[in-house]
């Protein structure tokens, strides 16, 4: 049981590593010094969507698997007198269902923001009026520092 969850965490970490590798390739090889000029085209491209989904799925797979692994460990601490070395068919089914749910929920969390009705909010970001100043600056006052 623990081996299955550790393998699932490793798969999640592999997806996050793939995300980091892709971001490094795009940053150092594709865009180099002119990322700032091409930022909006990158953020709305399919490549950015894909690596974002990879990162989100990988993070959530690792997160949910660690939570589930902790729950099984706590259950094992409370049931210390019931020691069974056999793996029952019922246990295998529970683990298979848990792994399937982790993969399904992680993928859903990553793909829901890409739906056309939510894309403007999640993918394109929030837009604001550029004529409104967000930071007004510091007041021009003299500051006196007194000695104690």
C-alpha positions in Angstrom: 0.0 0.0 0.0 2.7 2.5 1.0 4.7 1.6 -2.1 1.8 2.6 -4.4 1.4 5.9 -2.7 5.2 6.6 -2.8 5.1 5.8 -6.6 2.2 8.2 -7.0 4.1 10.9 -5.2 7.0 10.2 -7.5 4.8 10.6 -10.6 3.5 14.0 -9.2 7.1 15.1 -8.6 8.0 14.0 -12.2 5.3 16.2 -13.6 6.5 19.2 -11.5 10.0 18.5 -12.7 8.8 18.5 -16.3 7.1 21.8 -15.7 10.3 23.3 -14.4 12.3 22.0 -17.3 9.8 23.4 -19.8 9.9 26.8 -18.1 13.7 26.8 -18.2 13.8 25.9 -21.9 11.3 28.6 -22.8 13.1 31.2 -20.6 16.7 30.4 -21.7 16.3 29.1 -25.2 13.1 30.4 -26.8 12.7 33.8 -25.4 16.2 34.7 -24.0 16.3 38.5 -23.4 13.0 39.5 -25.0 10.6 37.8 -22.7 9.1 41.1 -21.5 8.1 42.0 -25.0 6.5 38.6 -25.6 5.0 38.1 -22.2 1.4 38.5 -23.2 1.8 36.1 -26.2 3.4 33.5 -23.9 0.9 33.8 -21.2 -2.0 33.2 -23.7 -0.3 30.4 -25.7 -1.1 26.7 -25.6 2.4 26.0 -24.3 1.8 28.0 -21.2 -1.5 26.3 -20.7 0.1 22.9 -21.1 2.9 23.5 -18.6 0.4 25.1 -16.2 -1.7 22.0 -16.3 1.4 19.8 -15.8 2.4 21.8 -12.7 -1.1 21.9 -11.2 -1.7 18.2 -11.7 1.7 17.3 -10.3 1.3 19.4 -7.3 -2.2 18.2 -6.5 -1.2 14.5 -7.0 1.6 14.9 -4.5 -0.5 16.9 -2.1 -3.5 14.6 -2.1 -1.4 11.4 -2.0 0.6 12.7 1.0 -2.7 13.5 2.8 -4.1 10.1 2.1 -0.8 8.4 3.1 -1.0 10.3 6.4 -4.6 9.2 7.0 -3.6 5.6 6.4 -0.7 6.0 8.8 -2.9 7.6 11.5 -5.4 4.7 11.0 -2.5 2.3 11.5 -1.4 4.0 14.7 -5.0 3.7 16.1 -5.2 0.0 15.1 -1.8 -1.1 16.3 -3.0 -4.4 17.8 -4.6 -5.5 14.5 -1.5 -6.5 12.5 -2.2 -8.2 9.1 0.6 -9.0 6.7 -1.9 -10.2 4.1 -3.3 -7.8 1.5 -6.9 -8.5 1.0 -8.8 -7.9 -2.2 -10.9 -5.3 -0.4 -7.7 -3.3 0.5 -6.5 -3.4 -3.1 -9.9 -2.1 -4.3 -9.8 0.7 -1.8 -6.3 1.7 -2.9 -7.2 1.6 -6.6 -10.3 3.8 -5.9 -8.2 6.2 -3.9 -5.6 6.5 -6.6 -8.2 7.0 -9.3 -9.9 9.7 -7.3 -6.6 11.5 -6.7 -5.8 11.5 -10.4 -9.4 12.5 -11.4 -9.6 15.4 -8.9 -6.1 16.6 -9.6 -6.8 16.7 -13.4 -10.2 18.4 -12.9 -8.6 21.1 -10.7 -6.1 21.8 -13.5 -8.5 21.7 -16.4 -11.5 23.6 -15.0 -9.8 27.0 -15.3 -9.3 26.3 -19.0 -13.0 26.0 -19.8 -14.1 28.8 -22.1 -16.5 30.4 -19.6 -13.7 30.7 -17.0 -10.8 31.4 -19.2 -10.9 35.2 -19.0 -10.7 35.1 -15.2 -8.1 32.3 -14.7 -5.9 32.4 -17.8 -5.9 36.0 -19.0 -5.8 37.5 -15.5 -7.6 40.4 -14.1 -7.7 43.6 -16.1 -7.7 47.0 -14.5 -8.0 50.5 -15.8 -4.5 51.9 -16.4 -5.6 55.5 -15.8 -6.3 54.8 -12.2 -3.1 55.0 -10.1 -2.8 52.2 -7.6 0.2 53.6 -5.8 0.1 57.3 -5.1 3.6 57.6 -3.7 4.9 58.7 -0.4 4.0 62.1 1.0 6.6 64.7 0.7 7.3 65.5 4.4 10.5 66.2 6.2 11.4 63.4 8.6 13.2 64.5 11.8 15.2 61.9 13.6 15.8 62.8 17.2 18.6 61.5 19.4 17.8 59.9 22.7 
